[in-house]
Every structure is written in structure tokens, then in C-alpha cells.
């Protein structure tokens, strides 16, 4: 059986339609259909059946698709073991992470690994929390840095989770804002102009929910997919926003931050597929992330009140 065709079958099981598989694999729908037909010939088993204008997996197709991910993981493991002869971590590890974790966790960890493991390749891709676990499950990533709070992201027995850090959500204010010292209640900022993340994103949903819980509908004046743009907007005095501490620590922007009177903390977590064999390359990347995730931000006091200061220097 061709591993690439097995991957297409697994994608069909996850995504549901040939068109969606084609988009994910950067192929035409006809090419996907042709490759799946070849897979049927290779297995000598009917894997697909018509359901109106679409196709769906037969019972045999479902069984093969469910086992395909494990088969592909084992093949990757064998290839890595042959390359490194089991002596050192080697091969490709695909690491997905949300924006603020890329700068504070992923890049520093990978930079450190590069010096010690010349045969290890780590590919970093930006994946927001709502997209990271689906990418992990379909095999597009080997490790993801995500968050497991607020019941928005479905977990299951198919994943192994490694807690990395606690990351408080903070109110970010322009410099010189008249807010008092110490933790703040969001209701006091109901009349402010707000900047939010793009719709359907993790932080946009969280920010809207927190404002509504405080009894008001925020007046959103801009939306940015990049937290640095949001910080620049706040620095200019044009809005206030809610951001996790990882996004505000060591910022070059002149902003003030306040803890919330009702604390909100997200748990930063690394996740791998439980079916993934214990590859040395995956283990060493996880270890590097855990070392890097030792408290990166700590509260500091300034004349403006409590703010979040620069990251604690690494002791690695």
C-alpha cells in the first residue's frame, strides 16, 4: 500500500468530502478520486461507496482509515531510527504553535536544539488553538502547543498532554491611562474602544465572553490577527484590549497591563497523538519546550500600577 494514498484516505475520514481532501492536499478532486481508486486496487477491497453526489467510506474503508495514521507514524519512526541508528534524535518534527507561543517558546527551544542535534529538523508552523488539535489528529503536526481551557477545544483519549505553563489573561491599557492600581473589573471599561482578534479566533471569543459576563457589549473599533498590531494600537491610545501575558511580556510597546479582578488563566499545553511511537526526536523537542516554559513572565511594579514585565532570563 502506498503511504501517500493511505494519508489521503485518512484525510477523507476526517474531512468528509473529496473536495476538502483535495484542498488540504493541494490536489484536484479528480486526482484524489483517482488515487483512492488505485488504493482500492492495491488492497483488493472496496473502500468507497456512493452516497448521492458524494462518496463515503465503507466499513473496510473506515477500518483502514483509522489504522492508517498508526501505520504512517510507525513508518516515520522506522525511517528515523534507520537514519539515526537509534543513537541520537534525528528526522523531521513538525511543531505547531499559536502566535505568542512561537516567539516565546517554540523559536527559543528550536534554536537551542539546533546546536546540539545536527540531524534533527524542526518545522514550525503557526496554528491557533482552534486549528491545532485537528491538525495534530490528521497528521499535519507531530507536536502542537495549544491551550486546554474554557471547554472550547475537544480533547480525547487519543492525545497525550504535557502541561507547559500557566498564562494569565491581562487587560492592556495605553500609557498614562487613569485606571487605578491593582486588579481591575472589566465593567469599569465598558465605555472604552476595544481592539479584538479576528472573528472565530480563540482570543476574540474569550474577550467577547468576558466582556459580556461583565455586563456590557464591547465597542470593537478594530480587529487584528497579529497581537503586535493590537499592542501598537493600544500604545497610540486608540483602544484597550485583552491579551495573554505571553503576548505582552518583553513588549517593545509602551503599554500598561492589569490583572483581572476575577483572574482568567489559560493553561499552555503541548500535545502529541497517543498513537505516535515514542520517537527520540519528539521526546527531545518536548523536553526543550518544557525547559523553555519555566516561568517566562512575572509581575513587576511601576508607578503606573501593576504591570507585567520582561521575561525572566532563561537558566538553560
C-alpha positions in Angstrom: 0.0 0.0 0.0 1.2 3.5 -0.9 1.7 5.6 2.2 0.6 8.8 0.4 -2.7 7.2 -0.6 -3.2 6.0 2.9 -2.8 9.6 4.1 -5.5 10.7 1.6 -7.8 8.0 2.9 -7.2 9.2 6.5 -8.0 12.8 5.4 -11.2 11.7 3.8 -12.3 10.0 7.0 -11.5 13.3 8.9 -12.7 15.9 6.5 -15.7 14.1 5.0 -15.5 15.1 1.3 -13.2 14.6 -1.6 -13.2 18.3 -2.3 -12.0 19.1 1.2 -9.3 16.4 0.9 -8.2 18.0 -2.4 -7.9 21.4 -0.8 -5.9 20.1 2.1 -3.5 18.1 -0.1 -3.3 20.8 -2.8 -4.6 18.4 -5.5 -7.6 18.5 -7.8 -10.7 16.5 -6.7 -10.3 14.2 -9.7 -6.7 13.4 -8.7 -7.8 12.5 -5.2 -10.5 10.2 -6.6 -8.0 8.6 -8.9 -5.5 7.9 -6.1 -8.2 6.5 -3.9 -9.3 4.2 -6.7 -5.7 3.0 -7.0 -5.7 2.3 -3.3 -8.8 0.2 -3.7 -6.9 -1.8 -6.4 -3.9 -2.2 -4.1 -5.9 -3.5 -1.2 -8.3 -5.6 -3.4 -11.1 -4.2 -1.2 -14.0 -1.8 -1.8 -13.1 1.2 0.3 -15.6 3.8 -1.0 -19.3 3.8 -1.9 -21.6 6.4 -3.5 -23.9 8.4 -1.2 -25.8 10.7 -3.5 -23.4 13.0 -5.2 -20.7 12.2 -2.7 -18.6 9.2 -1.7 -18.3 7.8 1.8 -16.1 5.1 3.3 -17.3 1.5 3.5 -16.8 -0.4 6.7 -13.5 -1.7 5.4 -12.5 1.9 4.4 -13.3 3.1 7.9 -11.1 0.4 9.5 -8.2 1.1 7.1 -8.5 4.9 7.6 -8.5 4.5 11.4 -5.4 2.4 11.2 -3.7 4.4 8.5 -2.4 7.1 11.0 -0.8 4.5 13.2 0.8 2.8 10.2 2.2 6.1 8.9 3.5 7.0 12.3 5.3 3.7 12.5 6.8 4.2 9.1 8.1 7.6 10.1 9.6 6.1 13.3 11.4 3.3 11.3 12.8 5.9 8.9 14.1 8.0 11.7 15.6 5.0 13.5 17.4 3.9 10.4 18.7 7.4 9.8 19.9 8.0 13.3 20.6 4.3 14.1 18.8 4.9 17.4 21.9 6.8 18.7 20.5 10.4 18.6 17.3 12.3 17.8 17.0 12.7 14.1 14.5 13.4 11.4 11.6 15.8 10.9 9.4 17.0 13.8 6.5 19.3 12.8 5.7 21.7 15.6 2.5 23.8 15.6 2.1 26.7 17.9 -0.1 29.8 18.3 1.4 33.2 17.7 2.6 34.3 21.1 4.0 30.8 21.8 6.1 30.8 18.6 8.2 33.8 19.8 8.4 32.9 23.5 8.5 29.0 23.4 9.0 27.4 20.0 11.7 29.5 18.5 14.0 29.6 21.6 13.6 25.9 22.1 14.3 25.0 18.5 17.3 27.4 18.4 18.8 25.6 21.4 18.2 22.2 19.9 19.9 23.2 16.6 23.2 23.4 18.3 23.1 20.0 19.8 21.3 17.8 17.3 22.5 18.4 13.7 20.3 15.6 12.3 17.2 16.9 13.9 14.9 19.2 11.8 12.0 21.1 13.4 9.5 22.7 11.2 7.5 25.4 13.0 4.0 26.4 11.7 1.6 28.9 13.1 -1.6 27.2 14.4 -4.1 28.9 16.6 -5.7 26.7 19.3 -8.9 26.1 17.4 -6.9 24.7 14.5 -4.0 22.9 16.3 -5.7 19.8 17.6 -7.5 19.0 14.3 -4.1 19.4 12.5 -2.5 17.1 15.1 -5.2 14.4 14.7 -4.9 14.3 10.8 -1.2 14.1 11.0 -0.2 17.6 9.8 1.7 18.1 13.0 3.7 15.9 15.4 3.5 18.3 18.4 1.3 21.3 19.0 1.4 24.0 21.6 -2.2 24.8 22.5 -4.5 25.7 25.4 -6.9 23.4 27.1 -9.2 25.8 28.9 -12.8 27.1 28.6 -14.2 23.8 27.2 -13.8 25.1 23.6 -11.3 22.5 22.4 -12.4 18.9 22.4 -9.8 16.5 24.0 -9.9 12.8 24.0 -8.1 9.6 24.8 -6.2 9.8 21.5 -4.0 12.6 22.8 -1.2 12.8 25.4 -0.9 16.2 27.1 2.2 17.8 28.6 1.4 21.0 30.7 3.9 23.7 30.0 2.9 26.9 31.7 0.0 29.0 33.2 -0.6 32.2 31.2 -2.9 34.8 32.8 -5.1 37.0 30.6 -4.5 40.7 31.2 -6.2 44.0 30.3 -3.8 46.1 28.2 -4.1 49.9 28.5 -2.5 52.9 26.9 0.4 54.5 28.8 -0.9 57.0 31.3 -4.4 55.5 31.5 -6.2 56.7 34.6 -7.1 53.2 35.8 -6.1 52.6 39.4 -3.5 50.3 40.8 -4.0 46.6 41.1 -6.5 44.2 39.6 -9.4 45.7 37.6 -13.0 44.9 36.9 -13.9 44.9 33.2 -17.2 46.6 33.8 -15.3 49.8 34.6 -14.1 49.8 30.9 -17.5 49.4 29.3 -17.2 52.8 27.5 -13.8 52.2 26.1 -13.0 51.5 22.5 -11.7 47.9 22.2 -9.4 46.1 19.8 -10.1 42.3 19.3 -8.6 39.4 17.5 -10.3 38.4 14.2 -13.7 36.7 14.4 -13.9 33.0 15.3 -10.4 33.1 16.8 -9.7 31.9 20.3 -8.9 35.3 21.9 -11.8 37.0 20.1 -14.2 34.5 21.6 -12.7 34.7 25.0 -12.6 38.5 25.1 -16.2 38.8 24.0 -17.4 36.3 26.6 -15.5 38.1 29.4 -17.0 41.5 28.5 -20.5 40.1 28.3 -20.0 38.4 31.7 -19.1 41.8 33.0 -22.4 43.1 31.8 -21.6 45.0 28.6 -21.2 44.6 24.8 -17.7 45.9 23.8 -17.4 48.6 21.2 -14.9 47.0 18.9 -13.1 49.6 16.7 -10.6 47.3 15.1 -9.6 43.6 14.7 -6.0 42.3 14.2 -4.8 38.8 13.6 -1.4 39.9 15.0 -1.1 40.8 18.6 1.8 43.2 17.9 -0.5 45.3 15.8 -3.0 45.3 18.7 -0.3 46.5 21.1 0.7 49.3 18.7 -3.0 50.4 18.5 -3.3 50.4 22.3 0.0 52.3 22.7 -1.4 55.0 20.4 -4.3 55.5 22.8 -6.9 54.2 20.3 -8.2 51.2 22.2 -7.8 48.8 25.1 -7.6 45.1 24.7 -7.3 41.7 26.4 -4.2 39.7 25.8 -2.4 36.7 27.4 0.8 37.6 29.4 2.9 35.7 26.8 1.9 38.3 24.2 2.7 41.3 26.4 5.9 40.2 28.2 9.1 41.9 26.9 7.0 44.0 24.6 8.7 46.9 22.9 5.4 48.8 23.0 4.8 51.3 25.8 1.6 49.9 27.3 0.3 49.2 30.8 -1.2 45.9 31.9 -3.5 45.0 34.7 -4.6 41.7 36.1 -8.3 41.0 36.2 -10.2 41.1 39.5 -11.6 37.8 38.6 -8.5 36.0 37.3 -8.6 34.2 34.0 -5.6 31.9 33.3 -5.1 29.7 30.3 -3.0 26.5 30.5 -0.4 26.3 27.9 -0.1 22.6 26.9 1.9 20.5 24.5 0.0 17.7 22.8 1.0 14.7 20.8 -1.0 11.8 19.3 -1.1 8.9 21.7 -0.7 6.5 18.7 2.6 8.2 17.9 5.6 5.8 18.7 8.0 7.2 21.3 10.4 8.8 18.8 13.5 10.2 20.3 13.1 13.4 18.1 9.7 14.1 19.5 10.8 13.5 23.1 13.7 15.9 22.8 11.6 18.6 21.4 9.0 18.2 24.2 11.9 18.3 26.8 13.2 21.6 25.2 9.7 23.1 25.3 9.3 22.2 29.0 12.7 23.7 29.9 11.8 26.9 28.0 8.4 27.1 29.6 9.8 27.8 33.0 8.1 31.0 34.2 8.6 33.4 31.4 6.7 36.4 32.9 6.5 37.7 36.4 4.7 40.7 37.9 6.6 43.9 38.4 5.6 47.1 40.0 5.8 50.6 38.4 4.5 54.0 39.2 1.5 53.2 36.9 0.5 50.3 38.9 0.9 46.6 38.4 2.2 45.6 35.0 3.8 42.5 33.5 7.5 43.0 32.9 10.1 41.4 30.8 10.6 37.6 30.7 12.7 36.1 33.4 16.1 35.3 31.9 16.5 31.7 30.9 18.6 29.5 33.1 19.0 26.8 30.4 
